[in-house]
Amino acid sequence: MVYDDNGVEVFNFGKYKGMSVAEVLKKDPGYYSWILNSDFTLNTKAVLTKIRLREMSNLITK
């Protein structure tokens, strides 16, 4: 995952390349599970989990 020109985390791989991580997690929550169960680095999984937890927290506080 990388930041786009607006500072938003986006995927830089796969079918959602260039799309906001937060939006993909909302649209396709199964993608999160797929990444966690696939052969991605622990860092990638940790960053994705951090973003997911942040987004879930944002939903609760709204």
One Martini backbone bead per residue (centre of mass of N, CA, C, O) as a GRO file, in nm:
protein
   62
    1MET     BB    1   0.100   0.035   0.017
    2VAL     BB    2   0.004   0.372  -0.061
    3TYR     BB    3   0.022   0.707  -0.132
    4ASP     BB    4  -0.137   0.953  -0.256
    5ASP     BB    5  -0.161   1.289  -0.339
    6ASN     BB    6  -0.376   1.307  -0.072
    7GLY     BB    7  -0.286   1.083   0.157
    8VAL     BB    8  -0.408   0.815   0.059
    9GLU     BB    9  -0.463   0.492   0.096
   10VAL     BB   10  -0.342   0.257  -0.148
   11PHE     BB   11  -0.336   0.025  -0.371
   12ASN     BB   12  -0.037  -0.147  -0.543
   13PHE     BB   13  -0.229  -0.402  -0.594
   14GLY     BB   14  -0.426  -0.572  -0.777
   15LYS     BB   15  -0.768  -0.521  -0.838
   16TYR     BB   16  -0.727  -0.237  -0.642
   17LYS     BB   17  -0.549  -0.062  -0.790
   18GLY     BB   18  -0.569   0.280  -0.673
   19MET     BB   19  -0.747   0.222  -0.434
   20SER     BB   20  -0.897   0.272  -0.152
   21VAL     BB   21  -0.874   0.098   0.128
   22ALA     BB   22  -1.130   0.184   0.281
   23GLU     BB   23  -1.327   0.132   0.044
   24VAL     BB   24  -1.265  -0.166   0.001
   25LEU     BB   25  -1.342  -0.262   0.289
   26LYS     BB   26  -1.641  -0.184   0.247
   27LYS     BB   27  -1.702  -0.330  -0.032
   28ASP     BB   28  -1.468  -0.582   0.037
   29PRO     BB   29  -1.416  -0.760   0.317
   30GLY     BB   30  -1.284  -1.025   0.192
   31TYR     BB   31  -1.007  -0.903   0.116
   32TYR     BB   32  -0.885  -0.906   0.393
   33SER     BB   33  -0.888  -1.213   0.435
   34TRP     BB   34  -0.725  -1.286   0.188
   35ILE     BB   35  -0.464  -1.145   0.273
   36LEU     BB   36  -0.424  -1.289   0.550
   37ASN     BB   37  -0.428  -1.587   0.389
   38SER     BB   38  -0.185  -1.496   0.240
   39ASP     BB   39   0.145  -1.424   0.083
   40PHE     BB   40   0.205  -1.186   0.281
   41THR     BB   41   0.340  -0.969   0.459
   42LEU     BB   42   0.333  -0.868   0.780
   43ASN     BB   43   0.328  -0.568   0.717
   44THR     BB   44   0.083  -0.563   0.533
   45LYS     BB   45  -0.112  -0.680   0.743
   46ALA     BB   46  -0.069  -0.460   0.959
   47VAL     BB   47  -0.154  -0.215   0.794
   48LEU     BB   48  -0.436  -0.314   0.722
   49THR     BB   49  -0.534  -0.346   1.014
   50LYS     BB   50  -0.498  -0.053   1.099
   51ILE     BB   51  -0.697   0.064   0.896
   52ARG     BB   52  -0.943  -0.101   0.978
   53LEU     BB   53  -0.957  -0.006   1.274
   54ARG     BB   54  -0.985   0.293   1.212
   55GLU     BB   55  -1.249   0.271   1.045
   56MET     BB   56  -1.418   0.140   1.268
   57SER     BB   57  -1.384   0.370   1.472
   58ASN     BB   58  -1.514   0.590   1.293
   59LEU     BB   59  -1.798   0.459   1.290
   60ILE     BB   60  -1.851   0.473   1.598
   61THR     BB   61  -1.800   0.798   1.632
   62LYS     BB   62  -2.045   0.894   1.427
   0.00000   0.00000   0.00000
